Amino acid sequence: MVVESYYVPLKRAEIEVGKPLAWDVFDHNHKLLFKRGFVVERPSQLDTLLDKGLFKERVAGRAGQARAARDGDAAGDTAGSDEAGERSVQLDEIKLSIGDPFQIQTQVEQAESRYYVKLIGYLRGKSVLVTMPEVDGRLCYVRESQALIVRFFAGRNAYAFTANVLRSSSVPFPHMCLTYPAQVRGLVVRAGERVPVRIICAISAREDTRTVSAAGMLTNLSVSGALLSAKTRLGDKGNLISVKFRMTIRDIEVVTAIDASIRSLTQDDTGEFLHGIQFAGLPNDVAIALTAFVYQKLAETSR
């Protein structure tokens, strides 16, 4: 695998000031600068970064990636599933309950932080009240006027809105007042919704009468299947393989091994073999973990 083939230069038109980044962004040495979702707040900051050179990942060549995306989407997705679609709604139209978890993301220069808080309540047009974020049992005070991206799930939808901290206080208990959003963006999640990932995995496959091992990379993932990239061909359509990988869900690491069948097979212009795989016979605990991981990724990227 040639690492350089995974990176392409970013152009100024691909980054909008004040809007979350659509990709992880790397410097000219291919070191991670910003995670997907980071917001560049000032044009001067963007100019400085572009002068140094910015890059994004390209998992596969355009032709091979396009074919793999089409084939991969068919692996495990149910025919007639509702397509994911984005829409704008009012916060009070969403069925929220006191204690619902929110994820808040802050941007400070070239750093970002994500915390989980709980909804205390809201008054339309006035404010949204949430708990103060904590890390390792210690409160993290967020400065007043700090800009935030707030994400949460309700039903089968992922939502996000931007807000500023109006006030933070420890009386009568630690809490923050956020500006009430003019609108909330909602993403409807279809049954086989896939999220882009880069997860290294170990693969076991049958070759004649013996079992062979290989390494690969999951480049998208859903509860029903995935797109698997590998240096070698792992089998033919219909063959069974076992895929072992790690997921991190709310700071909890989950290791799972899943049986899958190869549903599609293509090769990109870098020579990588792209396998569209469908998971087979998921135990309930694995299905729950996969669902939580996919929803977490959707919440992180919705905007």
N, C-alpha and C positions, 0 to 999 in steps of 0.2 A: 504494500500500500504506500503510495507516495503522498505524504501529508500535505505537500503544497497544493495538490490538486483539489483539496477541500476548501481552499480559501480564494475568494475573489474580492477585488477592490470595491469599496462603497463609494458611490457618487453623492454629491451634495443633494441632488434631487430625491435621493432615497431616504434622507433623514429630515424630519420636520421638527422645527423648534416647538417645544410645548406639547409634543405628542409622544407616547411611549414607543420605544424602538421595537421593530418587528422581528429583530434577530439579536442573537448574541454578537457583540462587536469586539474585534481583536485589533491589536496594534500590528506594526510591520514585522514584529518577531513572532506573531501569532499567539501572543499572550492575551488572555481575556481582560478587556477593559471594562465593559458593561454587559450585564445580563439583559436578556430580552425583557422589555417593559420599562427600562430606565428612560427618564425624560431629560432631554437636553433643554435647559431652560433659557439660555441666552445665545443669540447669533454669534457673539464674539467667542463663546466657548466652542461652538461648532466649527468656526473658522480655524481656531487653534488646533483642534483635533484633526481636521481634514488636512492641514498642512503637514502633520506628522504621518499621515497615512492610516486609513481605517479599512478593515476587512471583515467580511462575513463568511460563514461556512457554506460550502457547496458540497453536499454529500455525494452527488453523482453528476455526470454529464447531463445536459439538458434533454437530449433525446431519450437516453436510458432512464432518467429520472421521471420523465413524463409518462413513459410506458409503464414503469414500475408503479407509479402512483395510481394509474388507471387499473392495472391488474391487482395491485395491493388492496385497493378499496373494495374489490369484489371478494376478497378473502374473508369470509366470516360475516360480512355485512348482510343484513336481512333485506330482501327485495321489498321496495315500497316503503322503506323507512323514511320518516320525516327528515327533510334536509335541515341542516343547521342554518339559522338565519339571525341576523342582528336587527334589533329594533330598539327604539327609545321609549321609555315609560316613565311615569311619575313614581317616586318612591312609595307613596301611600297606596299605589295600585298593587304593590307586591305584598304577598301574605307573609309578613315578618312577625316574629314573636320575640318577646323580651328574652334575652339570653342567647339569641342567635349569634354564631361566630362571624366576625368580619376579619378580613386580612387588610392591614394598612401598610402601604409602602411609602417610604420617605426618600427624597433625593437631596443629597448635600454634596455639591460640587461633583466629584467623580466617585462618590460612594453611594450606596443605597442600603436601606435596611427594611426588613419585612417583619411585622409583628402580628400576633393574633389578639384581638380584643372582643368584647361582647357588647351587643346592643342593649342599652338601658331603655331607650325610648326616643321619640322624635316628635316635633311639632311642625306641621307643614308650613313652609316658607320661613321658618325661624331657625331651627337648629336640629342636629342629630347628636344624641348623647351616647357616648360609649365609655367603657372602662379604660383605665390607663394600661398601656402595654407592660408586660413583665418579661424579664429574661432571668432564668435561674432563680426565680423567687424574688427578684429585685425589681422595683418599679423603674421604668424608663420614661423620664419626663420629656415630652415633646414641646418645643418652643411654640409660643403663640405666633400665629400667621404662617406656620410651616405648611407647605403644600403637600397634600397626600393624594395617593390613589387608593381608593377603598374598593375591595372586591368581596363578593359573597355568593353563596348559592341559595336558591329557593326552588324547590321542586326539581324539574329537569333543566332549569335555566341557570346560567352563570351571569352575574351582574357586576358592573363596575361604574364608579363615578369619581370625579375629582372633588376635593374639598380642602378647606383651610382650617387650621385650628383657631377657633375664636378665643377659647380660654381653657386652661388646664388648672385643676384644683385638687387638693387632698381633703377638702371639707364638703360634706360630712364623710366622704370616702373618696379615694382617687378616681377621677373621671376627667373626660375631655368633652368640650362642646365643639362640634364641627359645623361648618356652614351647611345649610340645607341645599342639596343639589337641584339645579334647574331641571335636569333630566338624568336618567339612569340608562345606561346602555345594557341591553340584555341579549345574551346569546342562547338561542334554543339548541339544546343538545340532542342530536339524533341518537338512535339506539346504538349504532356502531361507530360513534364519533371517535376519530383518530386524532392523536396529538403528536407533533414532531418531538422526537427525543434523540438522544445519542447515548445509548446504554450498551456497554460492552457485555457480551454474553458468551457462554460456553455451550457448544452444540455437540450432541451425540447423534450419530446417524448409522444406519445399517448399510454395509457394503458387502454384498454377497452374504457370506455366513458369519462375518465379523462386524464388530462395532468400532467405528472410527470417531475420533474427536476432532473438533475444529473450533476456531474462535471466530466471532462475528460481531456485528454492530446492529442493534435495533434502531431504525431511523424513524419509524412511526409506530404507534401502539394504540390499541383499543382493547376493550374487554373481550372481543371475539377474535382478534388476530393482530398481525404486525407485518411490517416490511423489514426483512432481514438481509443485511449486506455482508458478504463474505468473499475472501480471496478465491476460494474454491467452490465448485459446484457441489451442493450438499445432497443432491438426489434429483429425481424426476418428479413431475407432477403426480400427486397422489401418494408419494412416499411419506413415511412417518419419521419425524425427528423429535428430539427432546431438547428444549432450550432452557438454560439456567441463567438467571440474572438477578440483579439487586434493584430494588426501588426504595426511595426515601419518601415516607409519608409523614408529614408533620414531625420531622426530625427523628422518626422511627425507621430503622433500616429493616426491610423485608427481603429475604432471599427466597426465591421460588424456582421450582423446576416444572415446566409445563410441556406436555406432549402436544405436538402439532402436526398438521399435514401440509405439504407444499401444494399450494393452489395455483401459483404462477411462477414463471422463471424467465428473467431477462438478464441482459448484460449491458452495463453502461459503457461509455466511451473511455473510461479509465481502466476497464478490464474487470471491475468488480461484478460479482454475480448477485443479483437482486431477487430475493425469494419472497413472494407473497405467501404468508402462512396463515392457517386457520387453527385456532386452539381447539383441542379436543377434550371433552369431559372434564371441565374445570370443577374442582371441589368448591364448595360454598365459600370457604375462607379465602381461597385464592381469587375467586370472582369478586368478592367484596373488596379485597386489597387492590385489585386492578381497577375497579370502579372508582375507588377513592383516589388512586393515583391519577387517573385520567381527569377526574373532576378538579383535582388540585392544579394540574397543568393548565386546564381550561380557565380556571379562576385567575391564574397568574398571567395569562396572555390576553384575557378579555379586556376590552377597552371601549 
